Amino acid sequence: MYNSPQHIASSYNINDVGESIYNVVRNLKPKKIIDFGILYGYSTVCLAQAVRDNGIGHIYALDLFEDYQYRHSIKNIVEHNLQYYDLTQYVTLIKKDFKDWLAEEEDFDLLHLDVSNTGDVINSLYEKYPKESVIFEGGTVERDNVKWMIEYNATPIKHSITPYKIINNNFPGLSGYNI
């Protein structure tokens, strides 16, 4: 059963986008999930609840943790949040950079991506993994117009070549392909 992790700081928390993440996993029943860009573990907790309820699967949660120069997670806080919800057995935490990961080959059944997503980031993912199931933060007009996207002249996700659909239109949005 889904339990909204309201105490975990996340842009998803504002509109409980986590329930949409949970529902995707419940429907797809993926065995191997990659959760990239976990901040304090909000998405990871949502994914892990669904894995628990499905009775199958494991999550590999990847982040740079304290090494990310912008708003970043703290690994021991993520560990605490997973323990709080009794979900540690469903998750393996790994320190890794998205660009390094993307340069490698990895099989997975579902990827959740939240790494300062831009149209360029989503395109690079789609070019490498066009047939896998992917969900990602963003994809909405409101999200494409946040301050940092404009300040850094980042390519809006809506201008990407990736054929995605919006799963949850509430800010910041949750979108995906092959779901």
Residue, then its C-alpha position, 0 to 999 in steps of 0.5 A: m500500500y502506498n504511503s506518501p513520504q511527505h517528510i522527505a524534501s523533493s519537488y515531487n512532494i508538493n503535489d505527491v507525484g510519488e503516487s504516480i511513480y508507485n503506480v507505474v511500478r505496480n503496473l509494469k512489475p519491473k525486476k530491475i529498476i534504476d533510480f538516478g538522481i535521488l536527492y533525499g530518497y523520495s522517489t526511491v521510497c515510492l519505487a521501493q514501496a511498489v517493489r515491496d507490494n509487487g513482491i518482485g524487483h530491486i532498485y539500484a539508486l544512483d547519485l553523486f550524493e555530496d559530490y554534486q555541486y548544486r542541490h545534492s543529497i546526503k547519503n546517510i539521510v537517504e539511508h535513514n529515510l529507507q530505514y524509516y519506511d522499512l525498505t532497505q532490503y529493496v534498494t542498493l545505493i550507488k555513487k555514480d555520475f549519470k554521464d559515466w553511467l550512460a557511457e556504459e551498457e546496462d540492462f534494466d526494466l525501468l529507469h527513473l531519471d531526475v538529474s537536472n533534466t533538460g531536453d538534451v539529457i532526455n535525448s541522450l538517454y533516448e538515443k541510448y535506450p529507445k526501447e526500455s521503459v523510462i520515467f523522468e522528472g519534467g516534460t511539462v511547460e511549467r517545468d521547462n520554464v523554471k528559473w535555472m532552465i532559463e538562466y542556463n539557456a537549457t533546451p526545454i524537454k518539450h523540444s526534445i526528439t524523444p516521443y514521451k507522454i506526460i504521466n502526471n501534469n502536476f509540477p514538476g511533472l512526471s513523463g515517460y516513454n515505453i510505459 
